Amino acid sequence: MAVQQADAFGFRGFLPRLEGMIASELRANVLKSLAFHVPLLRDGFLLRPEPDGSGYWLTVGTPGSIRTSFIPQDRFRDSYVKEAVEHLKKGERLHLTRPSSHEG
């Protein structure tokens, strides 16, 4: 898909067009892909809250891969998110896990 290629090659110039597609796209699978990849391309990361309020899922695009880590609510601060993004971009682990009540 074009958005994945733009993400992989870092073609930030495509952002206005991709963001416009979000407003007009009717196919659910394309919208889901756009909602995932546009923030990665625009901001370098995607932050999604855990539905139960226990924390946030941080996804970072790196050259050739996408890394995801969980940030517990008690660690969530803007400064920590910025630090976590940099660690994930370098391929480092955050050494944080989801609370045990979420493990299955």
C-alpha positions in Angstrom: 0.0 0.0 0.0 1.2 3.5 -0.7 1.1 4.7 2.9 3.4 1.9 3.9 5.9 2.8 1.2 5.7 6.5 2.2 6.3 5.4 5.8 9.2 3.1 4.9 11.0 5.7 2.7 10.1 8.7 5.0 8.3 10.6 2.3 6.8 13.2 4.6 5.7 15.3 1.6 2.8 12.8 1.1 1.3 13.6 4.5 -1.2 16.2 3.3 -2.6 13.8 0.7 -2.6 10.9 3.2 -4.4 13.0 5.8 -6.9 14.0 3.2 -7.6 10.4 2.4 -8.6 9.8 6.1 -11.5 12.2 5.6 -12.8 10.6 2.4 -11.8 6.9 2.6 -14.7 4.5 2.9 -12.9 1.1 3.2 -12.4 0.1 6.8 -9.1 -1.7 6.1 -7.6 1.3 4.4 -8.8 3.7 7.2 -7.2 1.4 9.8 -3.9 1.4 7.9 -4.0 5.2 7.5 -4.8 5.7 11.2 -1.8 3.6 12.0 0.8 4.8 9.5 0.0 8.5 9.2 1.0 9.3 12.8 4.2 7.3 12.5 5.1 9.2 9.4 4.0 12.6 10.7 5.2 12.4 14.4 7.5 9.4 14.4 5.3 7.5 16.8 1.7 6.5 17.6 0.3 6.5 21.1 -2.9 4.6 21.8 -4.6 4.3 25.3 -5.3 0.9 26.7 -9.1 0.7 27.0 -9.0 -0.1 30.7 -7.0 3.1 31.4 -4.0 1.2 32.7 -1.5 2.9 30.3 -0.6 3.5 26.7 0.8 1.5 23.8 3.6 3.4 22.2 4.5 2.4 18.6 7.6 3.8 16.9 8.7 3.5 13.3 12.3 2.7 12.8 14.2 2.0 9.5 12.9 -1.4 8.4 10.8 -2.2 11.5 8.0 -1.0 13.8 8.5 -1.4 17.6 5.8 -1.3 20.3 6.0 -1.0 24.0 3.5 -0.5 26.8 3.8 2.5 29.2 1.9 2.1 32.5 -0.3 5.0 33.5 1.9 5.8 36.5 5.0 6.4 34.2 3.1 8.4 31.6 4.5 11.9 31.2 5.4 13.9 28.0 9.1 13.8 28.9 9.0 10.0 29.4 7.2 9.4 26.1 9.9 11.5 24.3 12.6 9.5 26.0 10.8 6.2 25.3 10.5 7.1 21.6 14.2 7.7 21.4 15.1 4.4 23.1 12.8 2.5 20.8 14.2 4.2 17.7 17.6 3.0 18.7 16.3 -0.5 19.1 16.5 -0.5 22.8 14.0 -2.0 25.1 12.1 0.0 27.7 12.1 -2.8 30.3 8.5 -2.1 31.1 5.8 -4.7 31.0 2.0 -4.5 31.2 0.6 -4.9 34.7 0.2 -8.5 35.7 -3.6 -8.3 35.7 -3.4 -7.9 31.8 -1.2 -10.9 31.2 -3.0 -13.9 29.8 
